[in-house]
Amino acid sequence: MNAIDPNLLATSRAARLRQMLVSNQLEFIMEAHNGLSARIVREAGFKGIWASGLAISAQFGVRDNNEASWTQVVDNLEFMADASDLPILLDGDTGYGNFNNVRRLVRKLEQRGIAGVCIEDKQFPKTNSFIDGERQPLAEIDEFCGKIKAGKDSQTDDDFSIVARVEALIAGWGMEEALRRAEAYRQAGADAILIHSKLSKPDEILTFAREWAGRGPLVIVPTKYYSTPTEAFRKAGISLVIWANHLIRVAASSMQAVAREIHESETLVNVEDRIASVNEIFRLQDADEYSAAEKIYLSGAQVPGAAVVLAAGRGKGLEALTEDKPKIMLPVAGKPLLRWLVDGFKKQGINDITVVGGYQAQAIDTAGIKLAVNERHAQTGELASLACAADAMQTDTVIAYGDLLFRSYILRDLLESDAPFSVVVDSSQTAPSNQSVRDFAWCSGGDDRDLFGQTITLKKVSDTLPAAGEAQPNGRWIGLFSVRGEGRAKLQALLAKLRERPDFDQLDLPDLLNALVEAGEKIEVKYVHGHWRGVNDLDDFRRAGDFAHTQTPYALGNVDGEANGEAAR
């Protein structure tokens, strides 16, 4: 199928359908029955859509006997028009009533951007033509001509098309009656004639086309005579071919097969690779467009953004517990460390969470997260892991160590900062309580808990405590780092520069913070006084359970521990 001419897309949908009807070439339109199938028809390369009455009824789960009301059909068409910019020709049955119903139908279709409607000369309510067609009564010619005239008089767009469908051959009334009706409908103002046949051979259609002799555009629906070579339709002077119901039929057969397979096998393993992926459904739903729009229209709002969790290590001092799992999957008070972190982020509205794994990465529970893997985790440091998640930092991002527990207000306050760079520093931690403590922070000012509103910035982070008489640290960086707005580009540029250093593989997050400070960037400090815990060794791991219990909702059990929360060591 040829690609759609971009020049056509500049014209209205009704004009494009009209061009197809009057074209001197054979044109084709494809059935669709909802927004998803309309988008699929567009992607396949078709220039127009047939909104099939049979298919729309079927997707509603009702019969093709006008059991779906015309307002339900029109509502469904609105989703189809939104999902695809193709012109849509509605299978409008008998017009859903008399001339007055047709007038209202045409107005409503135009309001929703529908290009045209096909109405058939049977009585309302109708039955599908292939169900005892010869027993179905036809409308009086004058009555049907009145419907056509009413529709044409009601349209406001001169290009809106009304196609008159002749059912005389289906009903067994013969060729002469079919031609008589078609001519009457043409003179009443119909923009095209659809001649229908239930035979498996095209004899009636080709005879009609020969006798019609090009008096106006001719439309066919080769559902029954599908084996006819398409070239025969070209030679006969047919204007438009409608592939009328094949997407709903393939959808039904595929759903039947998959449902039966899953029911019988009680597993998804036999079908998962044979059906569209969830990501393909997201693509068809245009999820990427929403993500792009979100970046434009939510850029000035307080949007929580994303999180990157660094969790590639096994955990020094915890080897006895991490033989088959990384540290981030160690259970703390009934759930893994990772789940405490994920729940904490989600509580603050951060749902886009990327975890960088490494050691035993296959054991990481990926529910609710994206997993990136540092394949060289054994030879590299934290910055190499962060580089694995660089693509995840497309919005405001919180970077966190993977062994943290913290009270929810700590993350909340960090997210409220408008600064390009912010860190959380615990002012209660100015001296080591065990050998694994690191990341001491020197700041532009101490934690004066009596004054609010002053801006404190980070000067450096180091594992080395000063000698007596030297400036003492103002606290300990806990492993939470926020990057917002213009800070993202600056961070990524600096990260790229650091990657050029020969010692890049040995660099950790404190090296990144110090490099930012050295580059003249201001990193705002958010002070806390306890209320968090890092899991760096067995002693920390034992105490982590006590801290976690202070986070358990009252409804789930008694809360033990300090009233103000336990400070990390």
PAROTI-772509 format. One line per 2 residues: for each residue x, y, z of C-alpha. Coordinates in steps of 0.05 Angstrom, whole numbers, plus 5000, padded with zeros to 4 digits. Example, Ala and Ser with C-alpha at 12.3 -4.5 7.8 and 13.67 -1.06 7.14 Angstrom:
REM PAROTI-772509
5246,4910,5156 ~ 5273,4979,5143
//
This chain:
REM PAROTI-772509
5000,5000,5000 ~ 5028,5068,4980
5040,5121,5032 ~ 4989,5176,5039
5004,5239,4999 ~ 5021,5293,5051
4986,5344,5007 ~ 4920,5308,5017
4926,5316,5093 ~ 4923,5392,5084
4851,5386,5058 ~ 4790,5370,5100
4771,5298,5113 ~ 4706,5307,5074
4744,5336,5015 ~ 4792,5276,5016
4735,5226,5015 ~ 4702,5265,4958
4768,5262,4919 ~ 4770,5187,4929
4699,5179,4903 ~ 4711,5220,4840
4782,5196,4827 ~ 4796,5163,4760
4834,5110,4797 ~ 4808,5052,4839
4810,5072,4913 ~ 4806,5030,4977
4782,5041,5047 ~ 4787,4994,5106
4739,4976,5162 ~ 4752,5001,5233
4707,4997,5293 ~ 4741,5036,5349
4799,5084,5361 ~ 4853,5030,5363
4832,4998,5298 ~ 4825,5067,5265
4898,5082,5283 ~ 4919,5014,5256
4883,5028,5190 ~ 4920,5094,5186
4988,5062,5199 ~ 4975,5008,5147
4973,5063,5094 ~ 4899,5066,5077
4871,5133,5055 ~ 4803,5124,5088
4762,5085,5139 ~ 4696,5048,5133
4660,5052,5200 ~ 4624,4986,5192
4556,4978,5225 ~ 4569,4904,5233
4637,4914,5265 ~ 4615,4970,5311
4555,4929,5334 ~ 4600,4869,5345
4650,4907,5387 ~ 4592,4930,5430
4570,4856,5434 ~ 4502,4868,5402
4469,4847,5337 ~ 4472,4887,5272
4398,4902,5278 ~ 4401,4975,5302
4409,4948,5373 ~ 4464,4999,5384
4431,5068,5382 ~ 4455,5120,5333
4480,5163,5389 ~ 4524,5106,5415
4551,5097,5344 ~ 4566,5171,5338
4601,5172,5405 ~ 4644,5114,5382
4660,5151,5318 ~ 4687,5209,5358
4741,5164,5388 ~ 4757,5139,5318
4763,5209,5290 ~ 4808,5230,5348
4853,5169,5337 ~ 4863,5179,5262
4862,5237,5215 ~ 4834,5195,5158
4766,5210,5127 ~ 4713,5164,5156
4653,5139,5117 ~ 4600,5115,5165
4557,5054,5151 ~ 4494,5091,5172
4446,5033,5161 ~ 4378,5062,5140
4393,5130,5170 ~ 4365,5107,5238
4294,5128,5221 ~ 4259,5175,5173
4283,5238,5137 ~ 4285,5277,5203
4332,5226,5235 ~ 4377,5232,5174
4378,5308,5180 ~ 4400,5304,5253
4450,5248,5238 ~ 4485,5289,5184
4491,5350,5229 ~ 4521,5308,5285
4569,5272,5239 ~ 4595,5338,5211
4605,5364,5282 ~ 4651,5305,5296
4691,5311,5232 ~ 4661,5250,5197
4670,5255,5121 ~ 4607,5220,5097
4551,5170,5110 ~ 4524,5111,5071
4450,5097,5079 ~ 4414,5035,5052
4345,5030,5021 ~ 4316,4981,5072
4265,4993,5126 ~ 4283,5013,5198
4303,4975,5240 ~ 4348,4938,5191
4379,4869,5192 ~ 4448,4852,5164
4442,4840,5089 ~ 4472,4770,5094
4419,4745,5142 ~ 4359,4723,5100
4370,4783,5054 ~ 4317,4761,5004
4264,4766,5058 ~ 4281,4836,5080
4233,4890,5055 ~ 4260,4950,5017
4239,5023,5028 ~ 4196,5058,4977
4238,5095,4927 ~ 4206,5162,4940
4214,5155,5015 ~ 4288,5138,5008
4299,5195,4959 ~ 4269,5241,5012
4321,5217,5061 ~ 4377,5233,5012
4349,5302,4998 ~ 4340,5316,5072
4412,5296,5086 ~ 4441,5338,5030
4400,5399,5050 ~ 4425,5391,5123
4499,5388,5109 ~ 4540,5452,5118
4604,5425,5085 ~ 4595,5420,5010
4644,5362,5009 ~ 4606,5319,5059
4585,5256,5020 ~ 4521,5216,5022
4528,5147,4991 ~ 4463,5111,4973
4467,5036,4982 ~ 4423,4995,4936
4398,4929,4966 ~ 4355,4906,4908
4403,4850,4887 ~ 4409,4826,4960
4333,4824,4966 ~ 4325,4787,4900
4289,4843,4863 ~ 4334,4837,4802
4381,4880,4761 ~ 4328,4925,4729
4302,4946,4797 ~ 4373,4958,4823
4388,5004,4764 ~ 4321,5040,4771
4333,5054,4844 ~ 4406,5075,4834
4386,5126,4781 ~ 4331,5154,4826
4380,5161,4883 ~ 4431,5196,4838
4379,5246,4816 ~ 4359,5258,4889
4430,5281,4903 ~ 4469,5220,4925
4543,5230,4915 ~ 4557,5157,4900
4520,5091,4893 ~ 4540,5029,4932
4515,4967,4896 ~ 4514,4905,4941
4512,4831,4923 ~ 4511,4767,4963
4537,4722,4907 ~ 4606,4690,4912
4621,4712,4841 ~ 4623,4784,4816
4574,4773,4758 ~ 4519,4818,4786
4567,4873,4805 ~ 4603,4874,4738
4536,4873,4700 ~ 4510,4931,4742
4574,4970,4730 ~ 4569,4959,4655
4496,4982,4653 ~ 4510,5040,4700
4561,5065,4649 ~ 4596,5115,4694
4535,5158,4711 ~ 4566,5171,4779
4617,5143,4829 ~ 4606,5069,4843
4624,5035,4908 ~ 4628,4960,4922
4637,4914,4982 ~ 4669,4848,4957
4659,4809,5022 ~ 4626,4750,4987
4663,4753,4919 ~ 4731,4765,4952
4768,4719,4904 ~ 4755,4765,4845
4820,4795,4818 ~ 4823,4869,4837
4840,4885,4765 ~ 4769,4865,4745
4743,4921,4788 ~ 4789,4971,4755
4767,4950,4686 ~ 4694,4956,4707
4704,5029,4728 ~ 4691,5019,4802
4709,5081,4842 ~ 4717,5054,4913
4727,4985,4944 ~ 4707,4975,5017
4743,4920,5056 ~ 4684,4918,5103
4693,4874,5165 ~ 4761,4841,5166
4793,4875,5226 ~ 4735,4856,5272
4737,4785,5245 ~ 4812,4776,5255
4806,4807,5324 ~ 4751,4757,5343
4788,4697,5317 ~ 4853,4718,5351
4818,4731,5418 ~ 4782,4664,5414
4848,4627,5402 ~ 4886,4663,5456
4831,4658,5508 ~ 4823,4583,5493
4899,4571,5498 ~ 4906,4608,5564
4845,4573,5594 ~ 4870,4504,5573
4944,4513,5590 ~ 4936,4557,5652
4999,4594,5632 ~ 5018,4654,5589
5084,4624,5565 ~ 5053,4596,5501
5022,4661,5478 ~ 5064,4719,5503
5113,4718,5444 ~ 5056,4712,5393
5015,4773,5413 ~ 5028,4848,5412
5072,4871,5469 ~ 5045,4918,5522
5093,4970,5496 ~ 5062,4964,5427
4994,4979,5457 ~ 5024,5039,5492
5052,5062,5425 ~ 4985,5055,5391
4954,5095,5447 ~ 5005,5150,5432
5035,5148,5501 ~ 5099,5182,5477
5060,5243,5456 ~ 5034,5250,5527
5104,5244,5556 ~ 5128,5298,5509
5070,5343,5526 ~ 5081,5332,5600
5151,5360,5594 ~ 5124,5423,5561
5062,5437,5602 ~ 5085,5413,5670
5154,5444,5667 ~ 5135,5502,5713
5097,5460,5764 ~ 5123,5423,5824
5127,5356,5790 ~ 5160,5301,5831
5195,5274,5768 ~ 5238,5212,5771
5286,5174,5816 ~ 5351,5137,5803
5371,5087,5856 ~ 5443,5061,5857
5443,4989,5879 ~ 5498,4952,5842
5537,4928,5902 ~ 5535,4865,5944
5548,4902,6008 ~ 5614,4899,6046
5607,4866,6113 ~ 5542,4834,6092
5569,4777,6050 ~ 5538,4725,6095
5469,4752,6077 ~ 5479,4769,6004
5505,4705,5972 ~ 5444,4699,5927
5417,4771,5927 ~ 5443,4843,5926
5440,4885,5988 ~ 5379,4922,5963
5338,4858,5967 ~ 5355,4844,6040
5290,4838,6081 ~ 5278,4893,6132
5216,4887,6176 ~ 5181,4841,6127
5199,4873,6060 ~ 5263,4885,6020
5302,4950,6026 ~ 5284,4965,5954
5210,4962,5970 ~ 5218,5012,6027
5252,5059,5978 ~ 5201,5049,5923
5143,5059,5971 ~ 5176,5122,5998
5184,5151,5928 ~ 5113,5133,5907
5085,5164,5970 ~ 5113,5230,5945
5086,5220,5874 ~ 5150,5194,5842
5130,5135,5800 ~ 5186,5136,5748
5240,5097,5786 ~ 5303,5068,5754
5345,5021,5796 ~ 5417,5008,5774
5434,4937,5793 ~ 5497,4897,5785
5513,4841,5833 ~ 5458,4787,5828
5416,4836,5788 ~ 5370,4780,5766
5346,4775,5838 ~ 5320,4846,5839
5244,4852,5842 ~ 5227,4896,5783
5155,4909,5802 ~ 5143,4984,5795
5213,5001,5772 ~ 5258,5001,5711
5321,4961,5718 ~ 5388,4983,5688
5448,4939,5698 ~ 5521,4959,5709
5555,4898,5678 ~ 5622,4922,5705
5598,4933,5776 ~ 5656,4894,5806
5708,4940,5774 ~ 5672,5007,5778
5644,5057,5827 ~ 5579,5095,5836
5589,5144,5778 ~ 5595,5087,5729
5529,5061,5755 ~ 5498,5130,5749
5522,5134,5678 ~ 5481,5071,5663
5419,5110,5681 ~ 5436,5176,5647
5379,5168,5598 ~ 5330,5163,5657
5346,5234,5678 ~ 5299,5269,5629
5260,5306,5682 ~ 5273,5329,5753
5308,5271,5787 ~ 5326,5247,5856
5389,5205,5859 ~ 5392,5158,5919
5435,5104,5950 ~ 5399,5037,5950
5408,5023,6025 ~ 5367,5080,6054
5309,5083,6101 ~ 5280,5152,6117
5220,5188,6144 ~ 5174,5213,6088
5183,5287,6106 ~ 5256,5283,6086
5241,5268,6014 ~ 5181,5315,6014
5224,5374,6037 ~ 5279,5356,5986
5228,5357,5930 ~ 5202,5425,5951
5269,5457,5936 ~ 5272,5498,5873
5348,5496,5871 ~ 5382,5461,5811
5420,5418,5861 ~ 5401,5399,5932
5426,5348,5983 ~ 5403,5324,6050
5453,5330,6107 ~ 5442,5301,6177
5469,5352,6227 ~ 5467,5301,6283
5522,5260,6249 ~ 5589,5297,6257
5631,5239,6282 ~ 5634,5165,6264
5595,5116,6306 ~ 5623,5057,6269
5678,5043,6219 ~ 5632,5043,6157
5607,5114,6165 ~ 5628,5162,6109
5606,5222,6068 ~ 5617,5277,6120
5593,5344,6095 ~ 5624,5413,6103
5573,5468,6090 ~ 5570,5544,6086
5536,5546,6154 ~ 5514,5500,6209
5445,5475,6225 ~ 5416,5533,6265
5350,5502,6282 ~ 5322,5568,6308
5325,5603,6241 ~ 5288,5584,6178
5293,5610,6107 ~ 5368,5618,6103
5403,5583,6046 ~ 5460,5537,6064
5505,5508,6010 ~ 5551,5449,6007
5627,5461,6007 ~ 5652,5390,6003
5639,5317,6021 ~ 5695,5273,6048
5706,5207,6085 ~ 5765,5237,6121
5753,5272,6187 ~ 5796,5333,6201
5850,5335,6253 ~ 5841,5372,6318
5837,5447,6307 ~ 5813,5442,6235
5742,5459,6213 ~ 5695,5404,6233
5640,5376,6187 ~ 5570,5404,6194
5539,5336,6186 ~ 5535,5275,6142
5507,5271,6072 ~ 5455,5216,6076
5455,5195,6002 ~ 5397,5236,5974
5413,5285,5917 ~ 5361,5325,5878
5373,5352,5808 ~ 5322,5400,5778
5312,5443,5716 ~ 5376,5469,5686
5415,5426,5735 ~ 5401,5364,5694
5440,5388,5633 ~ 5497,5414,5677
5501,5347,5713 ~ 5501,5307,5649
5554,5352,5619 ~ 5598,5345,5680
5587,5270,5682 ~ 5609,5265,5610
5672,5306,5627 ~ 5688,5262,5686
5682,5200,5642 ~ 5743,5224,5605
5785,5218,5668 ~ 5829,5156,5673
5804,5144,5744 ~ 5730,5149,5726
5717,5076,5744 ~ 5737,5091,5816
5695,5154,5825 ~ 5634,5155,5871
5576,5204,5882 ~ 5616,5248,5931
5667,5259,5876 ~ 5610,5284,5832
5585,5331,5886 ~ 5655,5359,5898
5665,5368,5823 ~ 5600,5408,5819
5624,5453,5876 ~ 5692,5462,5842
5656,5481,5778 ~ 5621,5538,5815
5553,5505,5823 ~ 5514,5518,5886
5486,5456,5920 ~ 5432,5474,5970
5434,5437,6036 ~ 5370,5411,6069
5387,5395,6142 ~ 5354,5340,6181
5368,5315,6250 ~ 5364,5240,6248
5302,5203,6223 ~ 5338,5161,6172
5383,5100,6169 ~ 5434,5072,6121
5450,4998,6120 ~ 5525,4992,6115
5542,4932,6158 ~ 5510,4878,6201
5500,4925,6259 ~ 5463,4974,6214
5422,4916,6186 ~ 5400,4894,6255
5380,4964,6275 ~ 5344,4976,6208
5286,4932,6230 ~ 5274,4975,6291
5274,5038,6250 ~ 5228,5007,6197
5178,4989,6251 ~ 5171,5063,6267
5147,5072,6194 ~ 5092,5019,6201
5021,5048,6200 ~ 4986,5044,6268
4931,5003,6237 ~ 4982,4948,6223
5012,4942,6291 ~ 5042,4976,6352
5099,5024,6340 ~ 5160,5015,6383
5222,5058,6385 ~ 5239,5130,6397
5183,5181,6393 ~ 5222,5226,6347
5251,5170,6304 ~ 5319,5138,6308
5379,5174,6280 ~ 5424,5135,6233
5492,5117,6257
//
